[in-house]
């Protein structure tokens, strides 16, 4: 299925499943443990309805919002995804360019495969860096200083990962991430 033929998330998932090697697909499609929380979150999200308001003037639609004191054209931003090079040759830069095209934040993962400086120099739109508190606090501070120097507008602190998650689907498919 060609990307331009995809009409919804289910179509995108089917296309990714066909195109990617199984361990890589399951890594990005899966969650921790038996994925119970992921299924619950998906079900909760599915409960939201978009209810159109009818008989309204729609000649001037403005979806823009302020996120972290930065004006964005869309009411959401692109979240961090580690190891993007495994899934696309353009890696994080392709996603960052998409965020720039649509005028919203891009968030780079600590586990990204593109340097934070390369992302910063590639796009003009707001940037966020997702950071872990690493055992080596000096390395954590180095990331913070590099973000300041590269003019990132925000940090996204991840505090719930004292150890790598137990990803049962990855164990079954043989997907192993670097420590």
N, C-alpha and C positions, 0 to 999 in steps of 0.2 A: 504494500500500500504506500503510495507516494504521500509525502507530508502534506502537499496541497490538497489531497483528497480527505484528510482527516477533518472531521466535523466536531469532535468532542474528545474528552479525556480517554474514553474507552478505545476510540480509534487510535489515538496516540500510543496507548499501551500496547495494542495489537501490533502496530508498526514497529515499536521498539523491541517487542518480543521476537518478531521475525528477523530483525536486523542485527541485534546484539547477540554475542555468545551468551549462553544460558547463565553462567555465573555472574556476568556483568548485569544482565537484565534483572536477575533476582536481587542483586545488591541494591539497585536503585528502586526497585519495586517493593522491596521487603521492609520489615521492621524487626524490632527486638523480640527475643523469645519466640512465643508461638503466634505473635502478631495480633493478640487479642486487643491491645490498646489501639493499634492502627485500625483495626476493623471498627472499633467503637467510635474512633474519631471520624472515620469516613462516614459511618452511619449518621453521626450527629451533624456533620456538614451537609449530608444529603437532605436533612430535615429543613434546611433553609430554602425558602421560596423567593424567587424574584417576582415581585408583584408590580406589574406596570401600572403607572398612573395614566389614565386615559383622559383625553380631551385637555391636554396640557401643551403649552408652547414648548416645542423641542428644537426650535431653530438655533438656540445657543446653549448647547449642553456643555457643562464644565464638570469633569470628574476629578479635577485637581484637588490635592490635599497638601497639608504641611506635615511632613514626617521628620522628626528630629530637627526642626527649624529649617528644613529644606523644602522648597516647593516642588511637588512632583505632579506630573500630568495624570497619574493613575492612583487610585486609593489602595495600592498594594506595591510591594517591591519583590525583587527576585532573591529568594533565600539562599544561604550558602549550601553548596553541595561539594563535598570532598571528592578528590580523585577524578575530576571531570575528564581528564585525558583518557581514561579508560572507556568513555562512552562516546566521545566526539573528538575528532582531530583538532578542532578549533579550541578545545578545552574552555577554560573560564573566559577567555577573550571573546568567544562567540556569544556567550550569555551576557557578558558585560556590554557588548555592542548592541544586543537586543534591548537591554535596559535603557541604554542611551537613545536608541531609536524611538522608544516609547516614552522617554522622559521620566523615568523612575529610578529609584535607588537600585544599586547592585551591591550584593553582599558577598564578599570573598571568604571562603573557608580557610582556617588554619591548615587544613589538609588539602588545600588547592594545589594544583600542579603548575600554576603560573605565579610568578612573584608578585607581591602586592605592588611593587613599583611599576612593573610592566602593565598591570591593570590600570593603575593610576594614570600612567602616561597615555593610555589608549582611549580613555573616555573622559568626557567633560562633565558628565552628570554626577550626582552625589554617590559616594561610595561608603560602604560600611565594611568593617573587618570583623569576622566572627573569631573569637579567641578563646582558647582554653587556658585555665590556670595550670601551667605545666609544672612538673616536679622541679625542673630547673627554672627557678623564678627569674634568673638572669635572662634566660631565653624569652620568657614571657615579657619582661620589661623591654627587651630588644625589639620584639614585635610591636609593642606600643610605641616606642620611639620611631620605628620605621614608618608606622601609620601616620604619626604626627608629621614627619618629614615629607611624606607623600601626600599630605593634605586630605586624609580620609576624614569624613565628617562625623563618623560614629563608630563605636565599638559595640559588638554584640557579645556579651560574656556568657560562655557556656559553663555552667557549674554542676551539671548533673552527670558528668562522665568521669568519675574517678578511675574507671577501668573501661576497656572496650566492651561494648554490649554483647550479650549472648544472642547472636543472630542465627537461629536454628536453620532457616532456609539457606543461609550462606554455608553453614556446616554441611548441609546435604549436597550442595552443588560444588563444594570444594573451593569456594571463594575465600581467599586469605588476604587480609590487609596487612600492610607493614605495621610493626609495633609503634 
